[in-house]
Amino acid sequence: MGEKKKNIFIRGKNRAKRIIKRFFTKQDFEKLSKDFFDMKASVYDEEELEVYSEDSCMAVVDALKDKKYKSLLDIGCGTGHLISILSKNKKADYVGLDLSSKMVEEANKKKIKYAKFVEGSADNLPFSKK
């Protein structure tokens, strides 16, 4: 008879990190993340963006408004919301990277000028070295 799995309740960010490291491999966690965001991609902008990302997006926009850059890599770009905002204010080469192929599809549907969206992991960047 198999071992009964327990529900894990997590309070606090640091505790969550310790539990995740204890019970999940990095590959497990990446797969869970990818599957979750693949499932949410088609409704993310309408249902989730306001709750999770809008304030952090605006903080990044404010931090970058006076900076000079020719290119920018957004790791964990999701549906491309941040790049969409940045590209309206500054011409540069933007690349969005996300684990979720469905999030990348949603970002590409927006046809954001100067932007390219790629599926991949920050731990293993899918770019050639120059």
C-alpha positions as CSV (number, residue, x, y, z in Angstrom):
1,M,0.0,0.0,0.0
2,G,1.4,3.4,-1.0
3,E,2.2,6.1,1.5
4,K,-0.6,8.6,2.0
5,K,0.4,12.1,0.8
6,K,-0.1,14.9,3.2
7,N,-1.4,18.4,2.3
8,I,1.2,21.0,2.8
9,F,0.1,24.4,4.1
10,I,2.7,27.2,3.8
11,R,2.9,30.5,5.6
12,G,5.5,33.0,4.6
13,K,7.9,33.1,1.7
14,N,11.0,31.7,3.4
15,R,9.1,28.7,4.8
16,A,7.7,28.1,1.3
17,K,11.2,28.1,-0.2
18,R,12.4,25.6,2.5
19,I,9.4,23.3,1.9
20,I,9.8,23.4,-1.9
21,K,13.5,22.6,-1.7
22,R,12.7,19.7,0.7
23,F,9.9,18.1,-1.3
24,F,10.6,19.0,-4.9
25,T,13.5,18.8,-7.2
26,K,14.3,21.8,-9.4
27,Q,12.9,19.9,-12.4
28,D,9.7,19.1,-10.5
29,F,9.3,22.7,-9.6
30,E,9.9,23.9,-13.1
31,K,7.4,21.4,-14.5
32,L,4.8,22.5,-11.9
33,S,5.4,26.1,-12.8
34,K,5.3,25.5,-16.5
35,D,2.1,23.4,-16.3
36,F,0.4,26.0,-14.1
37,F,1.2,29.0,-16.3
38,D,0.4,27.0,-19.5
39,M,-3.1,26.5,-17.9
40,K,-3.5,30.2,-17.0
41,A,-2.0,31.8,-20.1
42,S,-5.2,32.4,-22.0
43,V,-6.8,34.3,-19.1
44,Y,-3.8,35.6,-17.4
45,D,-4.1,39.2,-18.5
46,E,-7.7,39.4,-17.6
47,E,-7.7,37.5,-14.3
48,E,-4.3,37.5,-12.8
49,L,-2.2,40.4,-14.1
50,E,-3.9,43.1,-11.9
51,V,-3.4,41.0,-8.8
52,Y,0.2,39.8,-9.3
53,S,2.1,42.1,-11.7
54,E,0.8,45.6,-12.2
55,D,2.6,47.2,-9.3
56,S,5.8,45.4,-10.0
57,C,5.6,46.3,-13.7
58,M,5.2,49.9,-12.9
59,A,8.1,49.8,-10.4
60,V,10.3,48.4,-13.2
61,V,9.1,51.0,-15.7
62,D,9.9,53.8,-13.2
63,A,13.3,52.4,-12.5
64,L,14.2,52.2,-16.2
65,K,12.7,55.4,-17.4
66,D,15.9,57.4,-17.2
67,K,18.3,54.5,-18.1
68,K,19.9,54.1,-21.5
69,Y,19.7,50.6,-23.0
70,K,19.8,49.1,-26.4
71,S,18.4,45.7,-25.4
72,L,16.5,44.2,-22.5
73,L,15.9,40.6,-21.5
74,D,12.7,40.0,-19.4
75,I,13.1,36.7,-17.6
76,G,9.7,35.3,-16.7
77,C,8.0,37.6,-19.2
78,G,4.6,35.8,-19.1
79,T,2.3,37.4,-21.6
80,G,4.7,40.2,-22.4
81,H,2.9,42.9,-20.4
82,L,6.1,44.6,-19.1
83,I,7.7,44.6,-22.5
84,S,4.5,46.0,-24.0
85,I,4.7,49.0,-21.7
86,L,8.5,49.5,-22.0
87,S,8.4,49.3,-25.8
88,K,5.9,52.1,-26.0
89,N,8.3,54.4,-24.2
90,K,11.7,53.4,-25.6
91,K,12.9,51.9,-28.8
92,A,15.2,48.9,-28.0
93,D,15.6,45.2,-28.8
94,Y,13.3,43.4,-26.3
95,V,13.5,39.7,-25.6
96,G,11.0,38.0,-23.3
97,L,11.9,34.5,-21.9
98,D,9.4,32.3,-20.2
99,L,9.1,28.6,-19.2
100,S,5.6,28.4,-20.4
101,S,5.1,27.9,-24.1
102,K,1.5,29.1,-23.8
103,M,2.6,32.4,-22.1
104,V,5.0,32.9,-25.0
105,E,2.2,32.2,-27.5
106,E,0.0,34.8,-25.7
107,A,2.9,37.3,-25.8
108,N,3.5,36.7,-29.5
109,K,-0.2,37.3,-30.2
110,K,0.3,40.9,-29.1
111,K,2.7,41.6,-31.9
112,I,4.8,44.0,-29.8
113,K,7.2,46.2,-31.8
114,Y,10.9,45.5,-31.3
115,A,10.0,42.4,-29.2
116,K,10.8,38.7,-29.5
117,F,9.5,36.1,-27.1
118,V,11.2,32.7,-26.5
119,E,10.4,29.7,-24.4
120,G,13.2,28.7,-22.1
121,S,14.8,28.7,-18.6
122,A,16.9,31.3,-17.0
123,D,19.2,28.5,-15.9
124,N,19.9,27.4,-19.4
125,L,19.4,30.4,-21.7
126,P,18.4,29.4,-25.2
127,F,20.7,31.9,-26.9
128,S,24.0,31.6,-28.7
129,K,27.1,33.1,-27.1
130,K,28.5,36.0,-29.0
